[in-house]
């Protein structure tokens, strides 16, 4: 079937893939003394029988018995008949299908690891997959599925190899994840989605290692970030040993019950991996019936990655500039002597000093052997784990390094000139990446007008080329102050680009070239640029003056939190709160009350501890139940302090209610508990509360703020009724709205002042107002 | 058996299996496959309370429908993206209500009033998933029984553009009041809270794909 036709079908229907083959062969008498792929030649009837059972069970797609059929892997088992096995595999599957199902060519990993984890390079993987895919396409498969890969480089090589064979074959690419949510070589589902969104695959997914229950959170994360069709093939549970045999514990009916969850999160192709059999597929057919897929929103993300790490540009990003032989004698020597360890150490120092990404420039590229450059790139990605910015001048070399790069690189950079920008845009579209475009076409532009015109031209050009907006960054260009460059023009260009909605990055050190006191010039200009919205700079992370100024500026601009002097008791209280030990906390508070006033105990100990816990929750360090537990554990201590204080203070009061008609109150209760645990006096009016009652309570207690919860679209308009009621009575109170049906924009239209997405958010607003 | 007569199906709560990972996700334990050890006791406690106090019952009725750019069931016209995507060209629709009963709601509320927000939160999360997996169990039973028709996806009011107001109609069609189910005026939320409504579309099975 044609790739476009299959894409069309997948927009309309969820397709059912088959289950496992190896265990079925064994169950039917195969001794397992040969690779199962060899059965395509030795016992084709057995293979056909399993295929037929999957067809009869209701599968829409069956896959060929060629999981291990790459030339290298077969040779490892002493099998030389690669071509015959693959050809026969496709033929048997087609005969079994008789046109009732689609037939996908199945290709698994070679079993070798890429350099520097193993010995093999990109070409080894590429050639193995090219050979196999070529036969499959010639024999007329409807698609190719690359399954059970554990490394992004190997999978990328396989994808590019298949595309080298055919642009028209439907292509599925899978990684396999451990229970920790990472592949063997450390990639998480977000990174997988990010990297493969850029590549020419139709569908990405997960198979093997995990059962349907364990795989679901990994799949959810993948679905959240992927723009491709999604496929999934869990094992029939985590294997257990019974009487010396490996047994997969999840039966067919139980397995099928999970399928609704995968469908809900957007799966387009669903099947089974190890331990599943035709009965699993039969039950899945029943559960799935014939249904349309769930619509998913396309995600846009300006991020780059290595195999181990993803860096988005929501916060300011430091790109370490030091791997550049210009002006660095020792590094130049290291490149000349192929001293990889020196370069790795140098990279580590930059990362330890705060670099998020490293810029790589080899100097005079013609003097450096290509294989050494490849080794540098792969060693930094796999060993240091840092995403790279490829500052490469030679077009063919840039293409090669982008091809072998395992992740999504930053490509530094292209002038806004037709030939160069056309070439580099095509490269990022083919191999993945984010492209930095300079605000200059030909000669160095000195005026704002020239730079704006380059940016405008580049945007039009790239729009025609079809490169997504989030994959284009602009460099407003920093020229040397000593050579007559005008930094003001850079700032004005930066402002212009930010207004257009693009990310910005520049090479900071150009500014101070040839000047004394470089650090101070660089630091001053970086601070000015941050104020204009600069997103990233290629700079020296080992320059302490620069880093300290950067940190201070980010704090002043509210882009980073204030550093806090840690109080010993705060840490102790955090621990006690997180373990829910009410009595222990009460004892600490009683002890503090012996020599401090009640309000001091709240301000110096309890509030900072809860603030810290709130931060931990916001950053994902702890989860919601821990936040609730901590809030709950603080209650007896606050009760004690309240008794000591006597009268409550109106300005610290917070009233909360779920609006009329709505009976959801779990979220509201959590907000009340967390706010209370930070020292506020909370009046919880409950759920399904009438507008009159809420307005009356505000009139009576004059709180600092009012929290209104509405979970349903049907009840959200009640918030407007309350805000209008408050207005009518001239009652001035800050109104915070929250609940599943709301967002920032909606609450404003309902007359509320703020939207809080969760309890910690509500607390932050309360502290701000 | 797709019956036009209203069927009331009692489900044994002990038969309902809810994956721990699913509850973990609802509780906010992001990206983990099981409840962390320090919360296992809270989870087990909440789960046992829900199993012991739920009385899961399903009310089911399957009726013919007609598709002509909109779906007509029992003279009711259903429109929108969700209906078009999942019920287009169906010949029959199963209307379904599943409730866990009132006791679970009271227990969630009691825990809150006693100041045990953690237990209240755990009970609410477990019960929500328990209701969802009860629906799945009933869905499976219906599909197991049926031989002539093939089902599509199960869709529910309140999702995408299928209006919540439909809950009132579903309650009326299935006469859910006799099991103590009500719809809250204005908001169309079911009481008991752990009650789920759904529609399942059916098409004739085809011999050849």
Interface residues (C-beta under 8 A of the other chain):
Chain A: X60 X100 X101 X179 X181 X210 X212 X213 X214 X216 X217 X218 X220 X221 X253 X254 X256 X257 X258 X260 X261 X263 X286 X287 X289 X290 X291 X292 X295 X579 X580 X620 X623 X624 X625 X628 X629 X631 X632 X635 X660 X661 X662 X663 X664 X665 X666 X669 X670 X673 X688 X712 X713 X714 X715
Chain B: X17 X19 X20 X21 X22 X24 X25 X27 X28 X29 X30 X31 X32 X33 X36 X38 X39 X42 X81 X85 X86 X108 X112 X115 X116 X117 X118 X120 X121 X122 X124 X133 X136 X137 X139 X140 X143 X144 X150 X151 X152 X153 X154 X158 X160 X164 X165 X184 X185 X186 X187 X188 X189 X191 X193 X203 X208 X209
